[in-house]
């Protein structure tokens, strides 16, 4: 499913500008793109928070899990930014997001992955 116009082009441009600044690369100069992947993370600036908290998205969250059954997003996690490269990025094909906590919810190394989505 695709949610059209989940946030404005202006918000997207503002977030993109922050990411390019933090990359220290020129978006218009592929010669400055030296690595196949660069990871940036934990962004809580207004464009990132705004992009996840629009009325359109809140409506979608309500449809998915029910009204008031979710928490607003106030920070974005890792952004793996990939560039054209023949170099092995070192992470191709292995990434899986953990989906739910184990016995200690504050210890993210204990979080579980379950292909059948059971035990939540």
N, CA, C and O atoms as a GROMACS GRO file, in nm:
protein
  480
    1UNK      N    1   0.084  -0.118   0.000
    1UNK     CA    2   0.000   0.000   0.000
    1UNK      C    3   0.089   0.124   0.000
    1UNK      O    4   0.194   0.127   0.064
    2UNK      N    5   0.047   0.224  -0.071
    2UNK     CA    6   0.118   0.351  -0.079
    2UNK      C    7   0.026   0.461  -0.027
    2UNK      O    8  -0.091   0.468  -0.065
    3UNK      N    9   0.078   0.546   0.058
    3UNK     CA   10   0.000   0.658   0.108
    3UNK      C   11   0.049   0.783   0.034
    3UNK      O   12   0.158   0.834   0.061
    4UNK      N   13  -0.033   0.830  -0.057
    4UNK     CA   14   0.002   0.948  -0.135
    4UNK      C   15  -0.001   1.074  -0.048
    4UNK      O   16  -0.088   1.089   0.038
    5UNK      N   17   0.094   1.161  -0.072
    5UNK     CA   18   0.101   1.292  -0.005
    5UNK      C   19   0.096   1.279   0.147
    5UNK      O   20   0.024   1.353   0.214
    6UNK      N   21   0.172   1.184   0.201
    6UNK     CA   22   0.176   1.162   0.345
    6UNK      C   23   0.233   1.284   0.418
    6UNK      O   24   0.196   1.312   0.532
    7UNK      N   25   0.324   1.355   0.351
    7UNK     CA   26   0.375   1.482   0.403
    7UNK      C   27   0.416   1.566   0.283
    7UNK      O   28   0.429   1.516   0.171
    8UNK      N   29   0.438   1.693   0.307
    8UNK     CA   30   0.459   1.788   0.197
    8UNK      C   31   0.599   1.776   0.135
    8UNK      O   32   0.692   1.724   0.196
    9UNK      N   33   0.611   1.825   0.014
    9UNK     CA   34   0.740   1.830  -0.054
    9UNK      C   35   0.836   1.922   0.020
    9UNK      O   36   0.957   1.898   0.020
   10UNK      N   37   0.783   2.026   0.082
   10UNK     CA   38   0.867   2.119   0.158
   10UNK      C   39   0.930   2.050   0.279
   10UNK      O   40   1.047   2.072   0.309
   11UNK      N   41   0.852   1.969   0.348
   11UNK     CA   42   0.905   1.894   0.463
   11UNK      C   43   1.010   1.794   0.415
   11UNK      O   44   1.115   1.779   0.479
   12UNK      N   45   0.983   1.726   0.305
   12UNK     CA   46   1.080   1.631   0.250
   12UNK      C   47   1.210   1.702   0.213
   12UNK      O   48   1.318   1.651   0.242
   13UNK      N   49   1.200   1.818   0.150
   13UNK     CA   50   1.320   1.893   0.110
   13UNK      C   51   1.400   1.938   0.231
   13UNK      O   52   1.523   1.933   0.229
   14UNK      N   53   1.332   1.982   0.336
   14UNK     CA   54   1.401   2.026   0.458
   14UNK      C   55   1.476   1.910   0.524
   14UNK      O   56   1.589   1.926   0.568
   15UNK      N   57   1.412   1.793   0.530
   15UNK     CA   58   1.478   1.675   0.587
   15UNK      C   59   1.596   1.632   0.500
   15UNK      O   60   1.704   1.600   0.551
   16UNK      N   61   1.576   1.633   0.370
   16UNK     CA   62   1.682   1.596   0.276
   16UNK      C   63   1.803   1.690   0.290
   16UNK      O   64   1.917   1.645   0.287
   17UNK      N   65   1.777   1.820   0.305
   17UNK     CA   66   1.886   1.916   0.322
   17UNK      C   67   1.968   1.886   0.447
   17UNK      O   68   2.091   1.898   0.445
   18UNK      N   69   1.902   1.848   0.554
   18UNK     CA   70   1.973   1.813   0.678
   18UNK      C   71   2.061   1.691   0.655
   18UNK      O   72   2.176   1.688   0.698
   19UNK      N   73   2.007   1.590   0.588
   19UNK     CA   74   2.085   1.468   0.562
   19UNK      C   75   2.206   1.497   0.473
   19UNK      O   76   2.316   1.450   0.502
   20UNK      N   77   2.189   1.574   0.367
   20UNK     CA   78   2.302   1.608   0.280
   20UNK      C   79   2.408   1.685   0.357
   20UNK      O   80   2.527   1.661   0.339
   21UNK      N   81   2.365   1.779   0.442
   21UNK     CA   82   2.461   1.856   0.522
   21UNK      C   83   2.542   1.762   0.611
   21UNK      O   84   2.664   1.774   0.620
   22UNK      N   85   2.474   1.668   0.676
   22UNK     CA   86   2.543   1.575   0.766
   22UNK      C   87   2.631   1.476   0.689
   22UNK      O   88   2.731   1.428   0.743
   23UNK      N   89   2.596   1.446   0.566
   23UNK     CA   90   2.680   1.358   0.484
   23UNK      C   91   2.812   1.426   0.449
   23UNK      O   92   2.914   1.360   0.430
   24UNK      N   93   2.809   1.560   0.441
   24UNK     CA   94   2.929   1.632   0.402
   24UNK      C   95   2.964   1.611   0.255
   24UNK      O   96   3.080   1.621   0.217
   25UNK      N   97   2.864   1.580   0.175
   25UNK     CA   98   2.883   1.556   0.033
   25UNK      C   99   2.795   1.651  -0.046
   25UNK      O  100   2.702   1.711   0.008
   26UNK      N  101   2.826   1.664  -0.174
   26UNK     CA  102   2.750   1.752  -0.261
   26UNK      C  103   2.649   1.668  -0.339
   26UNK      O  104   2.688   1.577  -0.412
   27UNK      N  105   2.519   1.696  -0.325
   27UNK     CA  106   2.419   1.616  -0.396
   27UNK      C  107   2.432   1.628  -0.548
   27UNK      O  108   2.382   1.542  -0.622
   28UNK      N  109   2.498   1.733  -0.596
   28UNK     CA  110   2.513   1.755  -0.739
   28UNK      C  111   2.650   1.712  -0.793
   28UNK      O  112   2.680   1.733  -0.910
   29UNK      N  113   2.732   1.652  -0.706
   29UNK     CA  114   2.865   1.609  -0.748
   29UNK      C  115   2.888   1.463  -0.711
   29UNK      O  116   2.936   1.433  -0.601
   30UNK      N  117   2.854   1.370  -0.801
   30UNK     CA  118   2.875   1.228  -0.772
   30UNK      C  119   3.020   1.194  -0.737
   30UNK      O  120   3.045   1.092  -0.674
   31UNK      N  121   3.114   1.277  -0.777
   31UNK     CA  122   3.253   1.254  -0.740
   31UNK      C  123   3.278   1.267  -0.591
   31UNK      O  124   3.379   1.218  -0.540
   32UNK      N  125   3.186   1.333  -0.520
   32UNK     CA  126   3.201   1.347  -0.374
   32UNK      C  127   3.141   1.228  -0.298
   32UNK      O  128   3.154   1.219  -0.176
   33UNK      N  129   3.075   1.139  -0.370
   33UNK     CA  130   3.013   1.022  -0.308
   33UNK      C  131   3.117   0.911  -0.302
   33UNK      O  132   3.129   0.833  -0.396
   34UNK      N  133   3.190   0.902  -0.194
   34UNK     CA  134   3.308   0.814  -0.186
   34UNK      C  135   3.279   0.674  -0.134
   34UNK      O  136   3.359   0.583  -0.157
   35UNK      N  137   3.168   0.654  -0.066
   35UNK     CA  138   3.137   0.524  -0.007
   35UNK      C  139   3.007   0.469  -0.066
   35UNK      O  140   2.922   0.546  -0.109
   36UNK      N  141   2.992   0.336  -0.068
   36UNK     CA  142   2.867   0.280  -0.121
   36UNK      C  143   2.748   0.302  -0.029
   36UNK      O  144   2.634   0.308  -0.075
   37UNK      N  145   2.773   0.314   0.101
   37UNK     CA  146   2.665   0.339   0.196
   37UNK      C  147   2.720   0.419   0.315
   37UNK      O  148   2.830   0.394   0.364
   38UNK      N  149   2.640   0.514   0.358
   38UNK     CA  150   2.672   0.593   0.477
   38UNK      C  151   2.549   0.587   0.567
   38UNK      O  152   2.437   0.606   0.520
   39UNK      N  153   2.570   0.561   0.694
   39UNK     CA  154   2.459   0.554   0.789
   39UNK      C  155   2.456   0.678   0.876
   39UNK      O  156   2.555   0.714   0.940
   40UNK      N  157   2.342   0.742   0.876
   40UNK     CA  158   2.317   0.857   0.963
   40UNK      C  159   2.202   0.818   1.054
   40UNK      O  160   2.115   0.740   1.014
   41UNK      N  161   2.199   0.871   1.175
   41UNK     CA  162   2.092   0.825   1.261
   41UNK      C  163   2.046   0.920   1.368
   41UNK      O  164   2.115   1.015   1.406
   42UNK      N  165   1.929   0.891   1.415
   42UNK     CA  166   1.859   0.959   1.523
   42UNK      C  167   1.842   1.108   1.497
   42UNK      O  168   1.917   1.192   1.547
   43UNK      N  169   1.743   1.135   1.418
   43UNK     CA  170   1.708   1.272   1.382
   43UNK      C  171   1.578   1.311   1.450
   43UNK      O  172   1.476   1.243   1.436
   44UNK      N  173   1.583   1.421   1.524
   44UNK     CA  174   1.463   1.469   1.592
   44UNK      C  175   1.430   1.613   1.554
   44UNK      O  176   1.348   1.678   1.618
   45UNK      N  177   1.496   1.663   1.450
   45UNK     CA  178   1.466   1.798   1.404
   45UNK      C  179   1.322   1.803   1.351
   45UNK      O  180   1.265   1.702   1.311
   46UNK      N  181   1.264   1.925   1.351
   46UNK     CA  182   1.123   1.939   1.312
   46UNK      C  183   1.081   1.873   1.180
   46UNK      O  184   0.974   1.812   1.177
   47UNK      N  185   1.159   1.880   1.071
   47UNK     CA  186   1.108   1.817   0.949
   47UNK      C  187   1.090   1.666   0.962
   47UNK      O  188   0.999   1.609   0.902
   48UNK      N  189   1.174   1.601   1.039
   48UNK     CA  190   1.163   1.456   1.056
   48UNK      C  191   1.041   1.422   1.142
   48UNK      O  192   0.964   1.331   1.108
   49UNK      N  193   1.023   1.494   1.251
   49UNK     CA  194   0.907   1.470   1.338
   49UNK      C  195   0.778   1.502   1.264
   49UNK      O  196   0.680   1.428   1.272
   50UNK      N  197   0.778   1.614   1.190
   50UNK     CA  198   0.658   1.653   1.115
   50UNK      C  199   0.623   1.549   1.009
   50UNK      O  200   0.506   1.521   0.986
   51UNK      N  201   0.725   1.491   0.944
   51UNK     CA  202   0.699   1.395   0.837
   51UNK      C  203   0.629   1.269   0.888
   51UNK      O  204   0.559   1.203   0.811
   52UNK      N  205   0.647   1.235   1.012
   52UNK     CA  206   0.586   1.115   1.068
   52UNK      C  207   0.456   1.142   1.142
   52UNK      O  208   0.389   1.049   1.187
   53UNK      N  209   0.420   1.269   1.156
   53UNK     CA  210   0.305   1.303   1.240
   53UNK      C  211   0.202   1.392   1.169
   53UNK      O  212   0.147   1.483   1.229
   54UNK      N  213   0.178   1.364   1.043
   54UNK     CA  214   0.074   1.437   0.971
   54UNK      C  215  -0.063   1.373   0.997
   54UNK      O  216  -0.071   1.259   1.041
   55UNK      N  217  -0.167   1.449   0.971
   55UNK     CA  218  -0.302   1.396   0.989
   55UNK      C  219  -0.326   1.273   0.902
   55UNK      O  220  -0.393   1.179   0.942
   56UNK      N  221  -0.270   1.276   0.781
   56UNK     CA  222  -0.284   1.161   0.689
   56UNK      C  223  -0.223   1.035   0.752
   56UNK      O  224  -0.286   0.929   0.752
   57UNK      N  225  -0.103   1.048   0.804
   57UNK     CA  226  -0.038   0.931   0.864
   57UNK      C  227  -0.105   0.889   0.994
   57UNK      O  228  -0.120   0.770   1.020
   58UNK      N  229  -0.145   0.984   1.076
   58UNK     CA  230  -0.215   0.947   1.199
   58UNK      C  231  -0.342   0.868   1.168
   58UNK      O  232  -0.375   0.773   1.239
   59UNK      N  233  -0.412   0.906   1.062
   59UNK     CA  234  -0.530   0.830   1.020
   59UNK      C  235  -0.493   0.688   0.979
   59UNK      O  236  -0.565   0.593   1.009
   60UNK      N  237  -0.380   0.674   0.909
   60UNK     CA  238  -0.335   0.541   0.868
   60UNK      C  239  -0.295   0.458   0.990
   60UNK      O  240  -0.327   0.339   0.997
   61UNK      N  241  -0.226   0.518   1.085
   61UNK     CA  242  -0.189   0.445   1.206
   61UNK      C  243  -0.314   0.396   1.280
   61UNK      O  244  -0.318   0.283   1.327
   62UNK      N  245  -0.415   0.483   1.288
   62UNK     CA  246  -0.540   0.445   1.353
   62UNK      C  247  -0.605   0.326   1.281
   62UNK      O  248  -0.657   0.235   1.346
   63UNK      N  249  -0.602   0.327   1.148
   63UNK     CA  250  -0.659   0.217   1.071
   63UNK      C  251  -0.582   0.088   1.094
   63UNK      O  252  -0.642  -0.020   1.103
   64UNK      N  253  -0.451   0.098   1.105
   64UNK     CA  254  -0.368  -0.022   1.120
   64UNK      C  255  -0.381  -0.086   1.257
   64UNK      O  256  -0.398  -0.208   1.268
   65UNK      N  257  -0.374  -0.005   1.362
   65UNK     CA  258  -0.369  -0.063   1.497
   65UNK      C  259  -0.478  -0.014   1.590
   65UNK      O  260  -0.484  -0.056   1.706
   66UNK      N  261  -0.565   0.073   1.541
   66UNK     CA  262  -0.673   0.124   1.624
   66UNK      C  263  -0.637   0.258   1.685
   66UNK      O  264  -0.521   0.285   1.718
   67UNK      N  265  -0.738   0.343   1.701
   67UNK     CA  266  -0.717   0.476   1.758
   67UNK      C  267  -0.657   0.465   1.897
   67UNK      O  268  -0.699   0.383   1.979
   68UNK      N  269  -0.558   0.548   1.923
   68UNK     CA  270  -0.490   0.556   2.053
   68UNK      C  271  -0.411   0.431   2.089
   68UNK      O  272  -0.375   0.413   2.206
   69UNK      N  273  -0.383   0.344   1.993
   69UNK     CA  274  -0.303   0.224   2.019
   69UNK      C  275  -0.160   0.238   1.967
   69UNK      O  276  -0.092   0.138   1.948
   70UNK      N  277  -0.115   0.359   1.945
   70UNK     CA  278   0.020   0.384   1.897
   70UNK      C  279   0.072   0.512   1.962
   70UNK      O  280  -0.005   0.592   2.014
   71UNK      N  281   0.204   0.530   1.958
   71UNK     CA  282   0.267   0.649   2.013
   71UNK      C  283   0.323   0.734   1.900
   71UNK      O  284   0.376   0.680   1.803
   72UNK      N  285   0.312   0.865   1.910
   72UNK     CA  286   0.369   0.952   1.807
   72UNK      C  287   0.521   0.934   1.799
   72UNK      O  288   0.586   0.905   1.899
   73UNK      N  289   0.574   0.952   1.681
   73UNK     CA  290   0.717   0.940   1.657
   73UNK      C  291   0.783   1.076   1.678
   73UNK      O  292   0.741   1.176   1.620
   74UNK      N  293   0.886   1.080   1.763
   74UNK     CA  294   0.956   1.205   1.789
   74UNK      C  295   1.103   1.200   1.749
   74UNK      O  296   1.177   1.295   1.772
   75UNK      N  297   1.145   1.090   1.689
   75UNK     CA  298   1.282   1.078   1.637
   75UNK      C  299   1.285   0.967   1.534
   75UNK      O  300   1.215   0.866   1.546
   76UNK      N  301   1.366   0.987   1.433
   76UNK     CA  302   1.384   0.886   1.328
   76UNK      C  303   1.515   0.813   1.353
   76UNK      O  304   1.615   0.873   1.392
   77UNK      N  305   1.513   0.684   1.330
   77UNK     CA  306   1.632   0.602   1.350
   77UNK      C  307   1.729   0.612   1.234
   77UNK      O  308   1.737   0.715   1.168
   78UNK      N  309   1.802   0.507   1.210
   78UNK     CA  310   1.910   0.507   1.112
   78UNK      C  311   1.861   0.529   0.969
   78UNK      O  312   1.761   0.472   0.926
   79UNK      N  313   1.934   0.613   0.897
   79UNK     CA  314   1.914   0.633   0.755
   79UNK      C  315   2.033   0.572   0.683
   79UNK      O  316   2.141   0.631   0.682
   80UNK      N  317   2.017   0.454   0.622
   80UNK     CA  318   2.125   0.403   0.537
   80UNK      C  319   2.114   0.469   0.400
   80UNK      O  320   2.020   0.443   0.326
   81UNK      N  321   2.209   0.553   0.368
   81UNK     CA  322   2.205   0.627   0.242
   81UNK      C  323   2.302   0.561   0.147
   81UNK      O  324   2.423   0.557   0.171
   82UNK      N  325   2.248   0.509   0.038
   82UNK     CA  326   2.326   0.430  -0.057
   82UNK      C  327   2.357   0.510  -0.183
   82UNK      O  328   2.275   0.588  -0.232
   83UNK      N  329   2.478   0.488  -0.233
   83UNK     CA  330   2.525   0.555  -0.354
   83UNK      C  331   2.565   0.450  -0.456
   83UNK      O  332   2.601   0.338  -0.420
   84UNK      N  333   2.559   0.485  -0.585
   84UNK     CA  334   2.603   0.391  -0.688
   84UNK      C  335   2.751   0.356  -0.666
   84UNK      O  336   2.835   0.445  -0.650
   85UNK      N  337   2.781   0.227  -0.664
   85UNK     CA  338   2.918   0.185  -0.639
   85UNK      C  339   2.936   0.040  -0.680
   85UNK      O  340   2.844  -0.041  -0.669
   86UNK      N  341   3.056   0.008  -0.725
   86UNK     CA  342   3.091  -0.132  -0.751
   86UNK      C  343   3.150  -0.195  -0.625
   86UNK      O  344   3.168  -0.317  -0.620
   87UNK      N  345   3.179  -0.114  -0.525
   87UNK     CA  346   3.235  -0.162  -0.398
   87UNK      C  347   3.126  -0.231  -0.316
   87UNK      O  348   3.012  -0.185  -0.311
   88UNK      N  349   3.161  -0.341  -0.251
   88UNK     CA  350   3.068  -0.411  -0.164
   88UNK      C  351   3.036  -0.323  -0.043
   88UNK      O  352   3.128  -0.280   0.026
   89UNK      N  353   2.908  -0.294  -0.017
   89UNK     CA  354   2.874  -0.209   0.097
   89UNK      C  355   2.893  -0.279   0.232
   89UNK      O  356   2.894  -0.213   0.336
   90UNK      N  357   2.907  -0.412   0.230
   90UNK     CA  358   2.929  -0.486   0.354
   90UNK      C  359   2.802  -0.521   0.429
   90UNK      O  360   2.808  -0.583   0.535
   91UNK      N  361   2.688  -0.483   0.375
   91UNK     CA  362   2.563  -0.513   0.446
   91UNK      C  363   2.453  -0.559   0.352
   91UNK      O  364   2.336  -0.562   0.391
   92UNK      N  365   2.487  -0.594   0.232
   92UNK     CA  366   2.386  -0.633   0.134
   92UNK      C  367   2.315  -0.762   0.176
   92UNK      O  368   2.380  -0.865   0.195
   93UNK      N  369   2.184  -0.757   0.189
   93UNK     CA  370   2.103  -0.875   0.208
   93UNK      C  371   2.091  -0.932   0.348
   93UNK      O  372   2.035  -1.040   0.364
   94UNK      N  373   2.140  -0.863   0.451
   94UNK     CA  374   2.133  -0.926   0.584
   94UNK      C  375   2.046  -0.853   0.684
   94UNK      O  376   2.025  -0.906   0.794
   95UNK      N  377   1.996  -0.738   0.654
   95UNK     CA  378   1.926  -0.656   0.754
   95UNK      C  379   1.785  -0.707   0.784
   95UNK      O  380   1.707  -0.736   0.693
   96UNK      N  381   1.752  -0.716   0.912
   96UNK     CA  382   1.618  -0.751   0.959
   96UNK      C  383   1.588  -0.662   1.080
   96UNK      O  384   1.672  -0.651   1.170
   97UNK      N  385   1.471  -0.600   1.083
   97UNK     CA  386   1.433  -0.520   1.199
   97UNK      C  387   1.374  -0.610   1.306
   97UNK      O  388   1.293  -0.698   1.276
   98UNK      N  389   1.415  -0.589   1.430
   98UNK     CA  390   1.355  -0.662   1.542
   98UNK      C  391   1.216  -0.607   1.565
   98UNK      O  392   1.192  -0.487   1.551
   99UNK      N  393   1.123  -0.694   1.602
   99UNK     CA  394   0.984  -0.651   1.603
   99UNK      C  395   0.921  -0.636   1.741
   99UNK      O  396   0.823  -0.562   1.754
  100UNK      N  397   0.972  -0.701   1.842
  100UNK     CA  398   0.907  -0.687   1.972
  100UNK      C  399   1.005  -0.723   2.084
  100UNK      O  400   1.097  -0.802   2.065
  101UNK      N  401   0.983  -0.664   2.202
  101UNK     CA  402   1.080  -0.683   2.310
  101UNK      C  403   1.073  -0.822   2.372
  101UNK      O  404   0.971  -0.892   2.366
  102UNK      N  405   1.184  -0.860   2.430
  102UNK     CA  406   1.190  -0.984   2.508
  102UNK      C  407   1.150  -0.954   2.651
  102UNK      O  408   1.065  -0.868   2.676
  103UNK      N  409   1.211  -1.022   2.746
  103UNK     CA  410   1.174  -1.005   2.886
  103UNK      C  411   1.215  -0.869   2.942
  103UNK      O  412   1.155  -0.821   3.039
  104UNK      N  413   1.316  -0.804   2.881
  104UNK     CA  414   1.361  -0.672   2.926
  104UNK      C  415   1.342  -0.573   2.811
  104UNK      O  416   1.429  -0.562   2.725
  105UNK      N  417   1.230  -0.500   2.807
  105UNK     CA  418   1.200  -0.413   2.694
  105UNK      C  419   1.299  -0.299   2.675
  105UNK      O  420   1.307  -0.242   2.566
  106UNK      N  421   1.376  -0.265   2.779
  106UNK     CA  422   1.475  -0.157   2.767
  106UNK      C  423   1.606  -0.203   2.706
  106UNK      O  424   1.691  -0.121   2.671
  107UNK      N  425   1.624  -0.334   2.695
  107UNK     CA  426   1.747  -0.389   2.638
  107UNK      C  427   1.718  -0.432   2.494
  107UNK      O  428   1.664  -0.539   2.470
  108UNK      N  429   1.755  -0.345   2.400
  108UNK     CA  430   1.723  -0.371   2.260
  108UNK      C  431   1.798  -0.490   2.204
  108UNK      O  432   1.760  -0.543   2.099
  109UNK      N  433   1.904  -0.534   2.271
  109UNK     CA  434   1.975  -0.654   2.226
  109UNK      C  435   1.895  -0.780   2.259
  109UNK      O  436   1.927  -0.888   2.209
  110UNK      N  437   1.792  -0.767   2.342
  110UNK     CA  438   1.706  -0.879   2.377
  110UNK      C  439   1.579  -0.884   2.292
  110UNK      O  440   1.499  -0.977   2.306
  111UNK      N  441   1.561  -0.785   2.205
  111UNK     CA  442   1.439  -0.784   2.123
  111UNK      C  443   1.436  -0.904   2.032
  111UNK      O  444   1.540  -0.959   1.996
  112UNK      N  445   1.316  -0.946   1.995
  112UNK     CA  446   1.296  -1.071   1.921
  112UNK      C  447   1.253  -1.047   1.776
  112UNK      O  448   1.194  -0.945   1.742
  113UNK      N  449   1.285  -1.143   1.695
  113UNK     CA  450   1.240  -1.146   1.556
  113UNK      C  451   1.163  -1.274   1.539
  113UNK      O  452   1.211  -1.381   1.576
  114UNK      N  453   1.043  -1.264   1.485
  114UNK     CA  454   0.958  -1.380   1.474
  114UNK      C  455   0.886  -1.376   1.340
  114UNK      O  456   0.798  -1.293   1.319
  115UNK      N  457   0.922  -1.464   1.251
  115UNK     CA  458   0.866  -1.464   1.115
  115UNK      C  459   0.715  -1.490   1.117
  115UNK      O  460   0.646  -1.452   1.022
  116UNK      N  461   0.663  -1.551   1.219
  116UNK     CA  462   0.520  -1.581   1.227
  116UNK      C  463   0.443  -1.476   1.306
  116UNK      O  464   0.321  -1.487   1.320
  117UNK      N  465   0.511  -1.374   1.357
  117UNK     CA  466   0.448  -1.266   1.433
  117UNK      C  467   0.368  -1.320   1.551
  117UNK      O  468   0.255  -1.278   1.575
  118UNK      N  469   0.428  -1.413   1.624
  118UNK     CA  470   0.362  -1.470   1.742
  118UNK      C  471   0.437  -1.430   1.868
  118UNK      O  472   0.556  -1.397   1.862
  119UNK      N  473   0.370  -1.432   1.981
  119UNK     CA  474   0.432  -1.407   2.108
  119UNK      C  475   0.448  -1.261   2.143
  119UNK      O  476   0.531  -1.226   2.227
  120UNK      N  477   0.372  -1.176   2.081
  120UNK     CA  478   0.382  -1.032   2.109
  120UNK      C  479   0.306  -0.996   2.232
  120UNK      O  480   0.304  -0.879   2.271
   0.00000   0.00000   0.00000
